[in-house]
Amino acid sequence: YTITATGNYTVQGNLTCCGLTDVSATVTATLYAALLGGTISADQSICDSGDPAIFLSTVDPSGGSGTWTYDWEFSTGCTGTWTSLSNNSLFYDAPAGLTTTTCYRRSAVNTCGTLVYSNTITVTVMPIPTVSFTGLNSPYCNNQTTAVPLTGTPAGGTFSGAGISGSDF
């Protein structure tokens, strides 16, 4: 007999010979729903040495039977080598100071004993923006209108314009 739907079942089998019941057996079985790892909050981007937002459980793990146990894992550089964080919680608050893009996931297991994982999220670490300008380094007189050629080279961000400041402007 094959059980294909979740629920509680009692199956009884009898072996008869010559019109007599020789052997009778009853088996009770429970088929639990498949284990699902659930879903954790979305990818995010932070500045170098920043503090990611708390990773929340948007869909809790489900299926199986009994008490759930969790662990959070990370993979520096998202290389697929996972390290345990020993955190038995549905959520995780990663510490500030990340300097490398890092992936996170939550593992979950219950009495059924099968380990399942949530989705993997990526915390992308953006480098601190820098910009350098080159141009004429010449003195200019007050009240003189002169075009000052500047060339900007942004790194770690996008160039959105330039302004001129100083005590004589």
DAPERA-V164512 format. One record per residue. N is the residue number from 1. RES is the residue in one letter. OMEGA is omega in whole degrees, -180 to 180 (none if undefined). D_CENTER is the distance of its C-alpha to the mean C-alpha in whole Angstrom. Layout:
n = <N & N>
res = <RES & RES>
omega = <OMEGA & OMEGA>
d_center = <D_CENTER & D_CENTER>
This chain:
n = <1 & 2 & 3 & 4 & 5 & 6 & 7 & 8 & 9 & 10 & 11 & 12 & 13 & 14 & 15 & 16 & 17 & 18 & 19 & 20 & 21 & 22 & 23 & 24 & 25 & 26 & 27 & 28 & 29 & 30 & 31 & 32 & 33 & 34 & 35 & 36 & 37 & 38 & 39 & 40 & 41 & 42 & 43 & 44 & 45 & 46 & 47 & 48 & 49 & 50 & 51 & 52 & 53 & 54 & 55 & 56 & 57 & 58 & 59 & 60 & 61 & 62 & 63 & 64 & 65 & 66 & 67 & 68 & 69 & 70 & 71 & 72 & 73 & 74 & 75 & 76 & 77 & 78 & 79 & 80 & 81 & 82 & 83 & 84 & 85 & 86 & 87 & 88 & 89 & 90 & 91 & 92 & 93 & 94 & 95 & 96 & 97 & 98 & 99 & 100 & 101 & 102 & 103 & 104 & 105 & 106 & 107 & 108 & 109 & 110 & 111 & 112 & 113 & 114 & 115 & 116 & 117 & 118 & 119 & 120 & 121 & 122 & 123 & 124 & 125 & 126 & 127 & 128 & 129 & 130 & 131 & 132 & 133 & 134 & 135 & 136 & 137 & 138 & 139 & 140 & 141 & 142 & 143 & 144 & 145 & 146 & 147 & 148 & 149 & 150 & 151 & 152 & 153 & 154 & 155 & 156 & 157 & 158 & 159 & 160 & 161 & 162 & 163 & 164 & 165 & 166 & 167 & 168 & 169>
res = <Y & T & I & T & A & T & G & N & Y & T & V & Q & G & N & L & T & C & C & G & L & T & D & V & S & A & T & V & T & A & T & L & Y & A & A & L & L & G & G & T & I & S & A & D & Q & S & I & C & D & S & G & D & P & A & I & F & L & S & T & V & D & P & S & G & G & S & G & T & W & T & Y & D & W & E & F & S & T & G & C & T & G & T & W & T & S & L & S & N & N & S & L & F & Y & D & A & P & A & G & L & T & T & T & T & C & Y & R & R & S & A & V & N & T & C & G & T & L & V & Y & S & N & T & I & T & V & T & V & M & P & I & P & T & V & S & F & T & G & L & N & S & P & Y & C & N & N & Q & T & T & A & V & P & L & T & G & T & P & A & G & G & T & F & S & G & A & G & I & S & G & S & D & F>
omega = <-180 & 178 & -178 & -180 & 180 & 178 & 178 & -176 & 171 & -179 & 180 & 178 & 180 & 174 & -178 & 178 & 177 & 177 & 179 & 175 & -179 & -176 & 177 & 179 & 178 & 179 & 175 & -178 & 174 & 176 & -179 & 176 & 179 & 178 & 177 & -175 & -179 & -176 & 176 & -174 & -165 & 174 & 176 & 177 & 179 & 173 & 177 & -179 & -179 & -178 & 180 & 174 & 179 & 176 & -176 & 174 & 178 & 171 & -179 & 174 & -178 & 178 & 178 & -177 & 173 & -176 & 178 & 172 & -175 & 169 & 175 & -179 & 176 & 177 & 180 & -178 & 179 & -177 & -178 & 173 & -173 & 179 & -180 & 175 & 179 & -179 & -178 & -177 & 176 & -179 & 178 & 177 & -179 & -179 & 175 & 174 & 178 & 178 & -179 & 175 & -173 & 176 & 180 & 172 & 178 & 173 & 180 & 177 & 174 & -174 & 178 & 172 & 179 & -179 & 177 & -177 & 171 & 169 & 177 & 176 & -179 & 171 & -179 & -180 & -180 & 179 & 177 & -177 & 174 & 176 & 175 & -180 & 172 & 180 & 180 & 175 & -178 & 175 & 177 & -179 & 175 & 177 & 178 & 177 & -178 & 175 & 179 & -179 & 177 & 174 & -179 & 177 & 180 & 173 & 178 & 179 & 177 & -178 & -177 & 177 & -179 & 175 & 179 & 178 & 179 & -175 & -177 & -178 & none>
d_center = <41 & 38 & 35 & 33 & 32 & 30 & 33 & 36 & 38 & 42 & 43 & 47 & 49 & 53 & 55 & 58 & 61 & 65 & 64 & 63 & 59 & 59 & 55 & 52 & 49 & 46 & 42 & 40 & 36 & 33 & 30 & 27 & 24 & 22 & 19 & 16 & 12 & 11 & 9 & 6 & 7 & 6 & 6 & 9 & 12 & 14 & 17 & 18 & 18 & 16 & 14 & 11 & 11 & 10 & 7 & 9 & 10 & 11 & 13 & 14 & 14 & 18 & 21 & 23 & 25 & 25 & 23 & 19 & 18 & 14 & 13 & 9 & 9 & 9 & 10 & 12 & 13 & 11 & 14 & 13 & 14 & 12 & 14 & 14 & 13 & 16 & 14 & 16 & 14 & 12 & 10 & 10 & 11 & 11 & 14 & 16 & 17 & 15 & 17 & 15 & 12 & 9 & 6 & 4 & 5 & 8 & 11 & 14 & 18 & 21 & 25 & 24 & 23 & 20 & 17 & 14 & 11 & 8 & 6 & 4 & 3 & 6 & 8 & 11 & 14 & 17 & 20 & 23 & 25 & 29 & 32 & 35 & 38 & 42 & 45 & 48 & 49 & 52 & 54 & 55 & 57 & 57 & 57 & 57 & 55 & 53 & 50 & 48 & 46 & 42 & 40 & 36 & 33 & 30 & 27 & 23 & 24 & 26 & 30 & 31 & 35 & 37 & 39 & 42 & 43 & 46 & 49 & 51 & 49>
